[in-house]
Amino acid sequence: MKHAPAYRLATTILHGFDEYRARFKEITADASRRFRDAAWRETQQASAERINLYKEKIDVTLGRLKRTFDPEVVSHCECWREARNHYAELISLRLDYELAETFFNSLFCAIFHHRHIRNDWMFVYSSREDAAHRSGIDLCRRKQVNGDWQAALKWALIDAPFENRFAEIDQDTHLGATFLQQHLPSAMLDDDDTEIELLNSVFYRNKGAYLVGRIIGGGEQVPLVLPVLHGEGFGEQAGGDASLSLDTVLIETDEVSIIFSFTRAYFQVEVAVPREFVDYLQQLMPHKPEGELYASIGFFKHGKTELFRALNRQVAKREEQFIIAPGVRGMVMAVFVLPSFRTVFKIIKDKFDPAKDVTHAVVREKYRLVKRHDRVGRMADTQEFSNFIVRQDHFAPECLEHLLEVAPSTVVLKGDKVIIKHCYTERMMTPLNIYLEQCSDQEKEMVLKDYGNAIKQMAAANIFPGDMLLKNFGVTRHGRVIFYDYDEVCYLTECRFRHMPKSQGNDFQGGDTLSIGPNDIFPEEFGPFMFANKALRDMFMAQHPELFDPEYWLELQQAIIDGRVIDVYPYRNKQRFAGSIGQLVY
């Protein structure tokens, strides 16, 4: 029996999606082996491969469509209407139906260049929006505490699918139990039915493995995350310790939210039912947007779908207009916001300020670099949109006027529609320069400390931000400092850190001349460049004197060149267990 072109179109797309999912699952499933063997470089490569995989499989499937079907078939919207209906039926019983819908959308947008965005022809809204059903798969394992918190934590660790042994499990669980008994609500501690519930899957990222779930009892629940690490030096030096340890116990919603932050690399975690998995995570982090949770477990393209749907819902309320983002206007990007949506929209200007010696192509490549790289909790994740269409009356007049002036090749007014041919989105933050103008003296000290830590942690991940001005960093609702301006970002190992030659008058001692190459950087000159305010500069230099020493940067460079993978943990050092049994550092 010969099937209609629309049906074959749907099955061809689904075949491409199956290829994508099969390889995605292979890479993810191998995370446990990489953790067991401390294959840290391979871990970084696998993370980048999995990010690149989506576009690779879209391109392969697109080529297959163009080879298999006549142009009038693939370019006919009515054919896609039929194909959408067939596809919705084909995926109706799948556990990953929403990811399959996003894959279909990506092919439609590739064919029609992000035009004709209508629910008739693609999945602007999910085919199961009103008819979602539960899979019946139990995602979790559970154990009643019965007053013995140490035994419950032992169960959590020993029953997890780790192949390495725990070096000091009695000590680790004693420390964890002590922490829980000191910090959990009394109603939970006193309830005979209190239980620990953990997702069956282990979350792997960088050098860490995380057990994620919650504690339920006394009519309350708190999230629970148990980070597990290898011994010092394992995988990087002879004699490193292959055994495991419990690094800390996390039970605060904000702490767990930071672990799943939009500023970090995506987890490698096996997910049987994506929708139900994300629903569970959202119970632990109710303020975390759904799209960010999908992205955090590797489904960043579907995270973009959820972001788009959430934006459509917010715009439809007509409660406010897009406005120019607060803060200093950028030299490369024009930035606007919908204030209540917690997202900024960034458009590359047609012409850059003279101080910026980059091109449009270079800027896009910098954003791709950050997307692929480990963001170590210090660089904002981005989503990229093309041919984004919004009604003119959704923009404040001065905002639209500004966009049309600085980016006329990207922002076009057609009738009552604004067409934005290309833009990036990032999570909204308070620009660091504005935060410093409004905060207390104590908050200044804390945020400057974190500003320096952000620079150090990016450097440890082989990233140099280039432009370290305060306006290029933001402060999250958790008070963390995040870098978000990527047009000058580069690998740390590409930089040439130099001492300033000593001079007498206009002459440099020893006959030196100050010849400066494009990658030359003089850390001793950072101070005045970063801070016009001398009081802030002095405070920062007292907190982070090493940042102004070229030797610090050269030593860090050498460590990276030598193959050392420097991890940055998503919780504070003072929260980590340390010292002898019975002693806690948090």
N, C-alpha and C positions, 0 to 999 in steps of 0.2 A: 504493500500500500504506500503510495506516494503522499507524503505530508505537505501541507500548504507551506509557502515560504515563511510566513509568520511563525509557525510552529517550529520550523527548522532554525529560524533565527533565535528563538527562545532557547532551544536545546544547545545550540552552538555557544551561546553566552553561558549557559549553565555548565557546560563542559569546561569552559575556561575558568569559571569560578571553582569547580571541583579541583582543577589542577593547582590553582592558587592555594586553596585550603589544605590540600594534601602536603604541599611543600611547607606551608606555614606551620602545620602541625609537626612535621618532621624536625624543623629547626627548633621549635618550642620544646618538644619532647626530649631533645638532646641536651637541654639546659641542665638536667640533673647530672648527666655524665660530665659536663664541663665543670660543674660545681664540685663534684666528687674529686676530679683530677686537678682542680685549681688551674684550669686552662683559661687564664684571664684574657690573654690576647685573642684567643679564639672566641671568647665570650663577646668581646667588642666587635669582632668581625661578624659574628652571628646576628648581633643586634642591627648592624648596618645592612646586612643581607636581607633581613626580614622586612626592614623599612623599604628597601628598594624593590622587594619582591612584588608588591602590589602593582606598581607602574609597569614592571616587566611583563606580568601576566595580562594586564590590560592591553599592552602593545601587541603581545602575541595573539590575543583573541581578536583585537581590532584587525590585524593582518589577515586572520582566518576569515573574518566576516567579509572583508573586501575581496578576498580570493574566491569565496564560495558563492556570493550573491551578486546579482547584477546591481549596478549603482542605483537604478530606480527603485530597487527593493529597500536597500539600507538607508536611502535618503528620503523615504516616503513615511511621513508621520503616521498615516493610517495603518501602515504595516506594523509600526511599532506599537500602536494601540492594541492590535490583535496579539502581537508578541508579548506585550505586558500581561494580557489576560492569561495566555498560555503559561507564561513564566510563573505568575502568581499561583496557578494551580499546581505546577510542577514542584514548587518549593513549599507548598502549604503544610506539609508534615515534617519539614526539616527543622532541626533544633537551632540552626543558624540562619533562619529565613531572613532576618533583618540585614545580615551581612551580604546575603545573596542579592537582596534588593539594591543595596548600595553599589555592588559590582555591576548590576544592570544599569543603574543610573550613570556610572562612570563611562560605560560604553556608549550610551545614548548621548552624553555630553561630548564625548570624543568625536562622534559622527556629526553632531549638529553644532559643534563649537560653542557649547554652553548656551545655546539659544533654545527656544520653544520649551521652556521649563514649565510643563503642565502635568498635572496628575493623570490626565488621560493617556499620556505617552510614556511616562516613567513613574517612579515611586516618590513623588513629592511627599506624600504621606504613606505610611506603611499599609500594605494590603491586609494586615491583621491588627489594625488600629483598634477596632472594636470587638475583635473575636480572638484575642490572644488566649491560649490555653496552657496549662502547666504540663510539663513533661512527665512528672512523677519521679524524676531522678533525684535522689537525695544527694545534695552537694556537700553535706557536712558529716562529721563524726562528732560524738558527744560523750561526755563523762560527768557523772554527778561528783561533786566535790566531797560531800559528807564531812566537811570540816577539816579535811587533810589537803591543804593547798599544795604542799610539796609533792604528794603522790599524784595529784591531778596534773601538775606541771611535768612530772616524770612521764606520765602517760602521753601527754602532748608531744614530748620530744622523742620518746622511744618508739611510739607508734607512727611517727612521721616516716616517709619513705627515704630516709638518708642511708647511704651505704657506709659512711665513715662513723666511727664510734665517738661518743662524747668523752672528753678527757676527764672532766670532774663533774659528772652529772649531779651528784649529791650536793656539791657546793653550789652549782648553778641554780638548782631548784630550791635550795634553802634561801638563797638570796632573792630569787623571784617570789617565793612564798612570803618572805618577810615584807617585801615591798607591797604585795597585794593586801596583806593583813593590815598594813599601816595606811593604805590609801583607798581601799574600796569602801563603799557606803556600808554602814553598820547593818542595815536591813538585808543586804546581800550576804554579808558575813554570817549573819544569824540564821538565815533561811536554810532549812534542811534539804530543800530541793534545788539549791543553787547548782548550776552546771556550767562547764566549759564547753563551748561549741566552736569547732574549727572547720574551715573549708578543707576538703580532702586534698586539694591541689596546693603544692608549695609554690610560692612566688619567688622567682630568681631574678636578681639584678646585680650586675657588677660582681663584687666579691661576697655578696650576702644572699642568704635564703631566709624567707619570712613565712612564718605560720600566721594566718590571719583568721580572725573570728570574733567571738564575743563571749562575755560572761553574763548569764541570765539568772536572776534570783531576787527575791524580796520585792517583786513587782517592778524591778528596774533592769536595765541592761547597760553594759559598758563595752566599748570595743576592746579587743585584745590582739596585740601583735607581738610575736616572739621572734626577734631577729637572731639568726644563727650564723656564726662565722667559723672559719678555719683558724688554726693556730697561727702565730706570727711567722711570716715569711714563707708559708707553704706555697709551692708553685713558682717561687721566685729565687730561692736560694737553697743550696744544699743543706739538708738537715732540717728543713722547715717542718712544722708540726701539722700533720694531716688530720688530727683529731678536731672535733667540733666543740664549740662552747655557746652557751646562751649569753648574748651580749647585753641584753636589757629586757625589760618588760614595759610595754606601752599600753596605756588604758585611757588616755585622753583623746577625745574626738579630734581636737586640733592637731595633736601629735600624729595621729593616724592620717589625717588629711594631708599633712606635709609629706608623709611617706608616699602618698599617691599624687603628689603635686604635678601640675602642668609644667614644672621646671625640671623634671627628671626623665631619664631614659625609661622606655616602656618596659614593664615587667615581662619576663618569659614565664608564662603560667598556663597550664593545660586547662582549657575551659570547655566543659561538655555542653553547656547551654548558655550562650552569651547573655541573652536577655535576663534569665533568672540569676545568673552570676552577678550582673551589674545591679539588679534589684537588691540582692543581698548586700553588696558593697554600699549601696545608697542608704541602707538601714544603719550602717556604721558611720556614714558621713553624709547626713541628710542635706547639708548645704553645698555639697560638691555637685556641679552640673553633670547631667547624665553623659553628655558628650565627652567630658574630661575622663570619666570613669572608663568608658569604652576605649579611649585613647591610651589610658594608663596600662591596660592589659594587652596592648598591641593593635587594637582595631581602630587606628587613628582615622582611617577614611570614613568609617561609620561614625566616629566621633564628630567628624565634619558634617555628616548628614544630620545628626542630632542637633548640632549647633545651628544649622540652617533652619531646621524645623522650629527650634526654640525662638530664633530671631523672627521668623514669620509670625509666630503667635504673639510676640511682644509688639511688633510693628502694627499688627492688626488691631491692637487695643487703642491706638492713636492717642496715647496719653502724653507723648512728648515727641520732639523732633531730634534728628541728628544735629550735633553741634561740633564746632572745632574743639579738639581736646585741650584741656587746661595745660598750662606749662609753656615752656619756650618752644617756639615753632622750629621744626627740624630743617636741616640744610638739604636733606635728601628725600625725606618722606613728608607728605601731608597727612595729618592724623585727625580722625574725627571719631565721635562716640555717640551712642545712644545711652544717656547717662544711667538708666536703671538696668542696663543689660550686662554690665560688668565685662564688656569686650571693647577693644579699640580696633579701628579699621585703619590700615596704613596703605597709602598709595604712593608709588614712586613718582616724584616730580619729573616734569619734562626737562627742566634745567636745574642743575645743582648750584648751590652757592660756590663761589670761586675757591673757597678753602677745601672743597671736596674734589679730589682727583680720582673719581671712579665713574664707571659707566652703568647703564641699566643692567647689562648682562652680568657685570661683576656683582652688583647688588643682589641680583637673583641667586647667583652662585653662592654668595655668602649665606643667604637664608637657607639654601639647600644644605650647605655644610653643617649649620647648626642643627637642622632637622635630623641629619644622619648621626650626629656626634652625641656622646654622653653629655647631657646638659648639667650634670652634677648638682641639681637643685638650685642653679644660679642663672639659668638662661631660659626665657619663656618659650614654650612651644608655640608654633604658628600653624595656622591653616591657610591655604591659598585658594582664592576664588577667582573665577573668570566670568565676565559678562553678568555681573550682579546688577539686577534691575530693581529700582525703588521709585515710587511715585515722588514727583517733585515736591509735593506739599509735606512730605515726611522730613524734609531738610529745612533747617533754619536758613533764611535767605543769605545771611552773611557767610554761612558755612558753604553752601553750594557755590556762591560767588567765588570764594577762595579756591575751591577745588577746580572749578572751571578755569580759573586764572593760572594756577600753577601746574595743572596736569591736563591740558586740553586734549592731548592725544589719548588719555586714559578715561577721562570723565566727559561724557557726551549727554547733552540735553536733547531729547527727541520727543517733541510734543510735551506731554505732562510726565514723561518717564525720564529718570536719570539712569544712564547705562554706565556702569563702572567696569571697564574691560579687564582690569586686573587689580586685586588687592590682597593684602595679608590681614589676618585677624590674630590678635593676641589677647590674653586676659588683661583686664584693666587693673592698673596699679596707681598709687600716688607717686608722681615723679619725686625723686629723692631731693632735688633742690627745693621743691615746694614743701615737702615733709619737714625739712630742716628749718624752714621759715616759721613753721606752725607748732613745732613740738617743744616739749619742756627740755631743760638742760640735761636731765637724766636720760630722756629719750634720745637726745642728740648723741650722748656718749655711747649709748647702746647701738644706735643705728650706724654710727661711724665705725664702731668695732665690726659690725656685720658687713659694712661696705668693704672694709679691708679683707675680711674673710671671704667675701664673694670673689674678689680679685684673685686671692690666693688659691681658692678652690677651682676656679676656672683654669688657672695656670697649671695646677696639678693635673688637670685633664687635658693638657696640651692646647689650651685656648688662651690667646692674648686678645683682650677686647679692643685694642687699638685706641679708640676714643673713650677715655675714662672720665669724661666730664659727668658731674652729678646728674645732669638732665637726661643722661642716657641710661640711668638706673631707676628702678621703681621700688616701692615698698609695698608688700602684700598686706592683707588684713592680719596676718600672723606676725607682722613686723620684720619679715625677712627681706633682704635687699637682693633684687633680681636685675640682671642686665637684659636690655631689650632692644638695643640699637646695633644692628649687625653689619652695617655697610663697611666697617674697617676691621672686622674680626679676622684673625688669621691663626695659624698654628704657632704655638710658642716656639717650636723648633725651627721656624722660618725666620725668627727675629735675631738680630745681632745686638746684644746688650753690651753697652760700652761705658767706660768711665769717662767723665769729662776731663780733658787735658787741663793741667794746671796752667794758669796764665799770669803774666805780669803786664799790666796795662793792656795793650792791644796785641801783645806777642805771647804765644804759647811757649812754655819752657821746653827746652830740649829740641827746639826747632819743629815741634809738632804743628801740623796744620789741622784745622777742624773741617775735614772733608766728610760729608755726611751722605751715606747711601740711603736708598729708599726703605730698607729694613732696619736701619740703625736706630737704636732706642737708648736714651740716656736717663736711667731711673733717677739720678740725682736731680733732674729737672722736673720731676713729676709734681712736686708740691705746688708751685705757683700755677701750673697748668690745671690742676684738679680743683684748687680752692682759691678764689679771690679773697675770701674772708680769712684773715690771718689767724683768728682765734680757732676757727674750725680746722685750719691747716695744722696748727700746733697740736691740737688735740689728736688729730689723726696720725700725725708723725710720731707722737709719743706712744700711741697704741700699736702702730705697725712700722717701726723704723726700718725693718728689713726690706720693705718694698722699695725703699730709696737707695738700696745697695745693689749695684750690678752683680756682685758675687752671689747674692741670693738667687737671682734669676738664672745665672749661669749654672749654678749647682742643680737647680730644678730642671733646667734644660738637659743636663747631662744624665740625670736620673731617668728622664723619659727616653733619651737616646739609648741608654743602657737596657731598655726594655722593662723598666719598673712600671707597673700599673698602680697608680696611687688612687685609692678609693676614698670617696667622701660619703660619710654615713648620714642618713637623713634624720638624725636626731643629735642632740647636743652631747658633747663628750662627758659632761658632768652627769648625764643620765646612764652612762655605761657602767656595768658592774666592774668593780676593781677591788684589789686588796685581799685580805684574808677572809675566811668564812665569817659571816656575821657583819661584815663591813659593806656598806653600800655607798656608791658615789653617784649621785644624781642631782 
